[in-house]
Amino acid sequence: MLALFQLNKAKRPVKQATAVKEAPLDAYTSCKNCGQLTYIESIKANDYLCPNCGEQYPMGAYERIAWLTDSGTFKETNKKMPVYNPLNFPGYEEKLAGLRETTGNDEAVVTGVAQIRGNECVIAVMDSRFLMGSMGSIVGEKIAQAIILATKKELPLIIFSASGGARMQEGIHSLMQMAKTSSLLKKHHEAGLLYISVLTNPTMGGVTASFASLGDIILAEPNALIGFAGARVIEQTIRQQLPEGFQRAEFQQECGFVDAIVTRPEMRKKIAKLLAWHEEV
């Protein structure tokens, strides 16, 4: 079975966007890994990877959905949900309004029904640009409704996690989403349906401790940070030096927590194969 997940080592040609002469300076960025000054549109055209060294850049939820799903098949669900501020946290509503304006998202997750190479599925994609993808009550509810829809329609479920964990502005209301989503995933599993969890950078805290870790198949992007508490917190708690890179996807795969590490150029094909295999069973 493991052989099915081996990555294709062959190098593919890098897609380059044509830069306009005398483009403004803000059209370029210095790669955080190789330091090369790179045209931003070239990164976007290359699956949000640096065309020089392959460094991964964050993908917005709608960008990832467009990149993953068949054109024109995505139908969003639960797009307009009310702002929820259960603790009357000062400035929280204003912060959410600002993020909605800058990211184009209503919340830190986008959900809906789509097809991937003709295979219908329910998909939820988290966006780290929106309060670091933190899981508040609305995020938890949108994911819960996506699981319910997948169970009702007897469809596979795919969740792309990108989160710093529970949302501190909502306290215990945020933590309750862990139990809610986990219990609904159990019903989806008991119905004999497939759940593919994809861990991107970062997947931390209460998201890791709930739905992100419950996939029938767990995939991860290369070098994704995956864990519950941060490394410094753990070291201070147990008073031991931790192995280097112990919370990275490669280490997690060695320990059996992740089934396969899949690069972005291979992700769509891998997920489509998994969906097709499950349909045949």
Protein Blocks (a to p, Z undefined) as FASTA:
>chain_A
ZZmmpccfbdcddddddddehiafklpccdfklopacdfklmmmnoopafknopacdddf
klmmmmmmcghkaccehkbccdddfkopghklmmmmmmmmmnopablbdcddddeehiac
ddddddfkggghpacfklmmmmmmmmmmmmmnopacddddddebjcfklmmmlmmmmmmm
mmmmmmmmmnopacddddddddehjllmmmmmmcfbdcddehiacdfbdfklmmmmnopa
cdehklgmklmmmnopambdcdfklmmmmmmmmmmmmmmZZ
